[in-house]
Amino acid sequence: KEPYVWFLKFSLDEQSMLVSASRDHFADMVIQALGTEITGEQADGKLDNNPYVFTPNANKLAAFNAQVKVLLKQPASQYY
């Protein structure tokens, strides 16, 4: 019921195109972590050492949160 969002930062080449090797590396890490759930292993921490995930600064995060709440027709935050 609660949306889950990853903020990802991938490297770009000299033409501002996504470097496919970093995209593929991230996809492999996610697939391996999801595969552990299928086999019954714990996936905890499998994506923690991920060079692609980042947290935006507080202002950008608050603006993103507000936009998502409007799009999903959820009530405003208690801090609004």
Backbone as CSV, one residue per row, in Angstrom:
resi,resn,N_x,N_y,N_z,CA_x,CA_y,CA_z,C_x,C_y,C_z
1,LYS,0.821,-1.204,0.000,0.000,0.000,0.000,0.857,1.257,0.000
2,GLU,2.006,1.204,0.641,2.916,2.354,0.669,3.869,2.272,-0.520
3,PRO,4.010,3.360,-1.263,4.961,3.332,-2.390,6.397,3.247,-1.882
4,TYR,7.228,2.616,-2.670,8.639,2.478,-2.346,9.428,3.078,-3.499
5,VAL,10.284,4.039,-3.193,11.014,4.763,-4.232,12.507,4.654,-3.974
6,TRP,13.242,4.374,-5.026,14.691,4.416,-4.984,15.133,5.623,-5.792
7,PHE,16.032,6.393,-5.239,16.675,7.472,-5.987,18.011,6.923,-6.453
8,LEU,18.194,6.880,-7.759,19.385,6.279,-8.339,20.186,7.321,-9.090
9,LYS,21.490,7.159,-9.033,22.402,8.053,-9.752,23.351,7.179,-10.572
10,PHE,23.169,7.227,-11.889,24.019,6.463,-12.790,24.977,7.402,-13.507
11,SER,26.103,6.858,-13.928,27.068,7.663,-14.665,26.613,7.811,-16.120
12,LEU,27.013,8.933,-16.720,26.684,9.230,-18.110,27.962,9.309,-18.920
13,ASP,27.844,9.032,-20.221,29.010,9.154,-21.085,29.126,10.589,-21.606
14,GLU,30.045,10.823,-22.537,30.304,12.178,-23.026,29.141,12.756,-23.834
15,GLN,28.188,11.914,-24.246,27.012,12.378,-24.970,25.774,12.442,-24.065
16,SER,26.001,12.390,-22.760,24.936,12.407,-21.750,23.991,11.222,-21.886
17,MET,24.527,10.109,-22.335,23.763,8.868,-22.439,24.124,7.988,-21.247
18,LEU,23.165,7.217,-20.806,23.370,6.324,-19.678,24.411,5.268,-20.020
19,VAL,25.367,5.060,-19.120,26.374,4.016,-19.318,25.713,2.680,-18.993
20,SER,25.588,1.835,-20.004,24.833,0.595,-19.834,25.498,-0.365,-18.844
21,ALA,26.795,-0.286,-18.667,27.472,-1.183,-17.735,27.016,-0.916,-16.295
22,SER,26.853,0.352,-15.924,26.396,0.656,-14.565,24.938,0.255,-14.384
23,ARG,24.115,0.459,-15.415,22.722,0.031,-15.360,22.624,-1.479,-15.196
24,ASP,23.415,-2.210,-15.978,23.400,-3.670,-15.911,23.909,-4.168,-14.565
25,HIS,24.915,-3.497,-14.011,25.446,-3.884,-12.706,24.379,-3.723,-11.630
26,PHE,23.656,-2.600,-11.657,22.583,-2.376,-10.691,21.486,-3.433,-10.857
27,ALA,21.105,-3.718,-12.092,20.065,-4.717,-12.342,20.498,-6.084,-11.826
28,ASP,21.751,-6.454,-12.015,22.256,-7.731,-11.501,22.180,-7.776,-9.979
29,MET,22.513,-6.659,-9.328,22.459,-6.624,-7.862,21.026,-6.800,-7.371
30,VAL,20.068,-6.177,-8.036,18.659,-6.300,-7.643,18.170,-7.722,-7.883
31,ILE,18.520,-8.291,-9.018,18.091,-9.653,-9.338,18.660,-10.648,-8.335
32,GLN,19.912,-10.476,-7.934,20.505,-11.358,-6.936,19.800,-11.218,-5.600
33,ALA,19.461,-9.991,-5.203,18.777,-9.778,-3.934,17.370,-10.371,-3.967
34,LEU,16.676,-10.212,-5.083,15.340,-10.795,-5.203,15.398,-12.309,-5.278
35,GLY,16.438,-12.832,-5.878,16.599,-14.278,-5.968,16.777,-14.929,-4.613
36,THR,17.358,-14.211,-3.669,17.536,-14.779,-2.334,16.201,-14.948,-1.632
37,GLU,15.233,-14.071,-1.930,13.908,-14.212,-1.327,13.213,-15.464,-1.847
38,ILE,13.437,-15.783,-3.116,12.814,-16.970,-3.702,13.386,-18.234,-3.070
39,THR,14.687,-18.250,-2.823,15.322,-19.437,-2.252,15.176,-19.503,-0.744
40,GLY,14.605,-18.479,-0.126,14.391,-18.498,1.316,15.512,-17.871,2.117
41,GLU,16.559,-17.404,1.448,17.656,-16.732,2.143,17.231,-15.320,2.516
42,GLN,17.930,-14.717,3.445,17.659,-13.334,3.819,18.340,-12.409,2.819
43,ALA,17.579,-11.455,2.287,18.134,-10.488,1.340,18.598,-9.227,2.051
44,ASP,18.459,-9.181,3.372,18.831,-7.987,4.124,20.287,-7.637,3.887
45,GLY,20.528,-6.395,3.532,21.884,-5.916,3.352,22.465,-6.173,1.982
46,LYS,21.770,-6.910,1.118,22.305,-7.210,-0.205,22.439,-5.951,-1.058
47,LEU,21.572,-4.977,-0.856,21.626,-3.758,-1.654,22.181,-2.572,-0.875
48,ASP,22.683,-2.810,0.328,23.203,-1.713,1.138,24.487,-1.118,0.571
49,ASN,25.365,-1.945,0.059,26.625,-1.466,-0.518,26.419,-1.176,-1.993
50,ASN,25.491,-0.286,-2.254,25.100,0.010,-3.609,25.594,1.409,-3.976
51,PRO,26.467,1.533,-4.969,26.994,2.855,-5.313,26.006,3.734,-6.081
52,TYR,24.846,3.207,-6.426,23.906,3.945,-7.262,22.786,4.618,-6.473
53,VAL,22.501,4.152,-5.279,21.412,4.702,-4.474,21.915,5.910,-3.693
54,PHE,21.103,6.974,-3.645,21.467,8.153,-2.867,20.205,8.749,-2.266
55,THR,20.369,9.634,-1.329,19.254,10.342,-0.707,19.369,11.819,-1.069
56,PRO,18.326,12.381,-1.694,18.360,13.805,-2.035,18.365,14.664,-0.770
57,ASN,18.696,15.950,-0.933,18.678,16.828,0.230,17.230,16.989,0.716
58,ALA,17.055,17.511,1.908,15.752,17.552,2.572,14.714,18.353,1.786
59,ASN,15.110,19.462,1.177,14.157,20.275,0.410,13.629,19.523,-0.808
60,LYS,14.513,18.882,-1.547,14.089,18.129,-2.721,13.246,16.924,-2.330
61,LEU,13.613,16.288,-1.231,12.851,15.139,-0.753,11.445,15.552,-0.328
62,ALA,11.312,16.690,0.337,9.999,17.183,0.751,9.146,17.539,-0.463
63,ALA,9.743,18.177,-1.466,8.999,18.522,-2.678,8.544,17.271,-3.415
64,PHE,9.411,16.277,-3.496,9.049,15.020,-4.145,7.914,14.334,-3.385
65,ASN,8.016,14.316,-2.069,6.983,13.705,-1.235,5.631,14.387,-1.460
66,ALA,5.619,15.704,-1.528,4.377,16.440,-1.741,3.763,16.090,-3.096
67,GLN,4.588,15.997,-4.123,4.076,15.665,-5.453,3.520,14.247,-5.503
68,VAL,4.201,13.322,-4.856,3.731,11.936,-4.837,2.406,11.833,-4.089
69,LYS,2.287,12.533,-2.968,1.033,12.510,-2.207,-0.131,13.019,-3.050
70,VAL,0.084,14.064,-3.829,-0.976,14.601,-4.685,-1.331,13.596,-5.774
71,LEU,-0.319,13.027,-6.435,-0.566,12.072,-7.516,-1.299,10.824,-7.036
72,LEU,-0.960,10.363,-5.830,-1.581,9.149,-5.293,-2.838,9.441,-4.487
73,LYS,-3.221,10.712,-4.457,-4.425,11.147,-3.726,-4.396,10.703,-2.265
74,GLN,-3.245,10.923,-1.636,-3.083,10.625,-0.221,-3.153,11.925,0.569
75,PRO,-3.502,11.848,1.859,-3.557,13.064,2.659,-2.164,13.681,2.848
76,ALA,-2.150,14.968,3.083,-0.893,15.674,3.301,-0.216,15.172,4.574
77,SER,1.062,15.409,4.656,1.833,15.029,5.824,1.360,15.789,7.061
78,GLN,1.622,15.223,8.213,1.259,15.907,9.467,2.071,17.171,9.662
79,TYR,3.175,17.310,8.934,4.043,18.484,9.060,3.667,19.586,8.079
80,TYR,2.605,19.375,7.275,2.184,20.353,6.271,1.695,21.622,6.930
